[in-house]
Amino acid sequence: MKSALLFFTFIFAPLTGISQSYIYEHFDVDDGLPSSEVFDVYQDKLGHIWFATDRGLSRFNGYEFKNFTSKDGLPGNTILDFFPQGDGRIFCFELHSKTLFYFNEVFDGFKLYQFNDELRQSISPKTIIKSIFADDKSNLTLGGYSIQGFVEISNQGKVNKHYNKYFEPDLPYVERKSHIKLGILKQNKAFGSLFYNYDSDDSLLAIPTEHPNTSRISVEFLNDTSIVFINNKLATFTASKNVTYYDTEQYPTGIQRINDTLFWVGYYSQGAEFRDISGNIVNTFLPNKSVSSFLIDAEGSYWFTTLDDGVFRIKNPAIQVFTNENINSLVKDDKNQLFAGYYNGDITRIKNLETKLLYKGKNDRPAQVEFNSERSEVYASSDFIIKNLTKKQTPIIIEGGRKLPENVLNPLVTVKSTVFTIIENDTIGFYDTGVRTEDICMFNNEILIATPSGLYRKRDNEIKPYQPSPLLKSRLYDIDVNKTKNKVYMASQDHGVIVYGDSIYGIDKTNGLTHNSVNEVHIENDSTIWACTNNGLNRIEFRSDDTFTVNTITKSDGLLSNDINDVEIINDTIWVATKRGLCFFDKGLIDRKDTLNVLSLSIKSVLVNKAKTNVNNVKLNHDQNSIDFEVEAISHRNVDKIEYRYRLKEIDTSWTKTSNRLISFPSLSPGMYTFEVKALVNDEKNDLLSLYSFKILQPFWKRWWFYLLTAVLFCGLVYLFFRIRVLSYNKDIIRELLRLAIKRLKRKERYYKFRANGEDFKIPTHEILFVHSQGNYLDIVTPKKTFTIRCKIGDFISSTPDSLEYLRVHRSYIVRLDQVSSKGRNWVVIKDHKIPVGETYLNELEKIQF
């Protein structure tokens, strides 16, 4: 608040006593307020603006309103006042339930005062609390309307009443009236009504009053010796114990201290005022409105609440409105008188903030004004005539005429359609460029012509395009000459301000200009020019080496409009003609940087896969990787200029810029992240930084324990695989060794005995080559003969005396191992017989060892 008061002093002091008009912004239910009946206003630590209404509380962040009602924890919806305390709590009193509640300056919800029952027993149904003071032990002192003296509630809930004696009710009113006083406790400045003839003492300041106290009772300490108060009327009280009442047309609704010598007062149906310590009216606001409360916010803006029409704001009180009429052209003379050409054709002179009409236009076309510095004369063009406003000589009659060039009549006269005129030998010459002519100037004894097709030049009575740079092919609107520096400045449609001299270059948005399309260029002096655009006003200051800086001021800074027609500078005052009127402000305003601060920055909400979470250092599953951050920077003055810089610290070394308050990361990889965000206005550095840490976990198949488990399982499988294969391999070896061992142990010839065709046979088993199944019959093949017997193939091996010598390789074949001469992938060879190996018996090939 201190910086806001310094700002107020800066803009207010030079204009004291001058009738002023301001640029108001209006907020009502259409903009999000819960009601048009607003009682009080307060700004919290983060910069939010709070409003107390008859339908709950409302909080404004510069973008939208957030409304709170009994559904959000309020004890009721009619809130009259805010009572900020030194410990950061803001108390409020709900009128109908007679309930106290509070919230913290960094909002974390509403909390009911724990001793409301004790409070209700100490007040009446008509009571309205108007002052609350909490000491460092949380003892509360309350005063207000329909309270006898003061009520003190200790931090244990004990109630004490002070100065609560009451006059005898049967006394005549005249006698009762003399007992009524305004009481103020000296220690904590709580105030209320006294209904007994108390005298001032060490603890109490008892102020006699001429009027009964009302529900609008209020007290403000201006300084150590002066108090301003409202009981029914507006009055001041001084250390000399003098009470001075002021006659006002309406009853006051509220007062606010501005500084040691100034205060604000609002009225029913009569707007609001600034008054000095002597009660003199310094300024007025919002005539015919019932203004209930007032706030100068941390950025110097004025907020007014009303009982009938919502909220009004003056964003930048340093910018004031002279007229709301559309002024097309401005110029000053050598006496610092301002001349204005209006869009309706009127021409006026402005001196000492008073207007004199010099010519009444016919609403035919906009008026132009221009100053001839060599003759010290002001000329104006309106309704097809050019007037000399300085000497009032006979007007020069010229057909048409759209714009007056610099130093009109010396020798250039005007432009119209595709023609420009020039004085030659006391006559007027007409020259047709062949294209629409916007403006002309004399430069190095040549005439340069601004057209929609770029720059043209008249040289040796010949008019041709003159475009030595691609920049000069752009549409040009205005063209002015700085004779001292021998440079021409052109307002272009595409390249901002084009500087033409020893070199040709453009100054556009990349250099800080608010827009690349410039309507008008104004040369203030050899080092400063101004560029008027439809997106704000720009000041360009050149250094000695021709480098430059650009400063801007726009509607977001408090201008009437961004659509700028013209600008003029008189002493330290800048006059700006816009489509919505003429405004003016102190020249130093454009250099002020303290109003570019961001008051606070916070991460308002975090969304994971579009679902809100507010847990910091949260651990998320791998598929919870779409993260949105809703960020909120508070700067009511610069809400349209806030730019956010953000990054994920672990993966980004540079910062990304955006003006969007929702910052999204749609598909993040697993990892640990720290989201960092900053907020700046016009790249002005500050210390604000908000952080949010979170971790996206790897999918389970990429986590260490899964890798470990997989490794263990793999090792187990490998172990089982090798164990089974080795055991199986060893089994085959053992079988073969066993077979050979048996053969060596049993060297005696062995025979296979069978019956075939009614005869009994025995053949040596070592002569059997293989067995081939033919249904229920077997062919026993030997080198000399094949025997056919009735036997199933599955019974053959068990019927032989040396079963280890045989191996089944097919559903129809059994081979003798020692007869196999070779083998393939699915066959074996015995003598000249190639015997197939069945698919289900391929593994049996491993048992055939050579």
Secondary structure, DSSP 8 states (H G I E B T S, - for coil): -HHHHHHHHHHHGGGTTS--EE--EEE-GGGT-S-S-EEEEEE-TTS-EEEEETTEEEEE-SS-EEEE-GGGT-S-S-EEEEEE-TTSEEEEEETTTTEEEEEESS----EE-TTHHHHHTTS-TT-EEEEEEE-TT--EEEEEET-BSEEEE-TTS-EEEES--B--TTS-HHHHHTT-EEEEETTT--EEEEBS-----SSEEEEE-SS---TT-EEEE-SSSEEEEESSSEEEEETT--EEEE--SS-EEEEEE-SSSEEEEEESSS-EEEEETT--EEEEESTTS-EEEEEE-TTS-EEEEESSS-EEEES-TTSEEEE-S-EEEEEE-TT--EEEEETTS-EEEEETTEEEEEE---SSS--EEEEETTTTEEEEEETTEEEETTT----EE-S---B--TTTTSSEEEEETTEEEEEETTEEEEEE-SS---EEEEETTEEEEEETTEEEEEETTEEEE--SSGGGGS-EEEEEEETTTTEEEEEESSSBEEEESSSEEEE-GGGT-S-S-EEEEEE-SSSEEEEEETTEEEEEEE-TTS-EEEEEE-GGGT-S-S-EEEEEEETTEEEEEETTEEEEEEGGGGG--GGG---EEEEEEEEETTEEE--TTEEE-TT---EEEEEEEE-SSSTTTEEEEEEETTT-SS-EEES-SEEEESS--SEEEEEEEEEEETTB-----EEEEEEE---GGGSHHHHHHHHHHHHHHHHHHHHHHHHHHHHHHHHHHHHHHHHHH--S--EEEEEETTEEEEEEGGG--EEEEETTEEEEE-SS-EEEEE--GGGHHHHSTTGGGEEEEETTEEEEGGGEEEE-SSEEEETTEEEE--GGGGGGGGG---
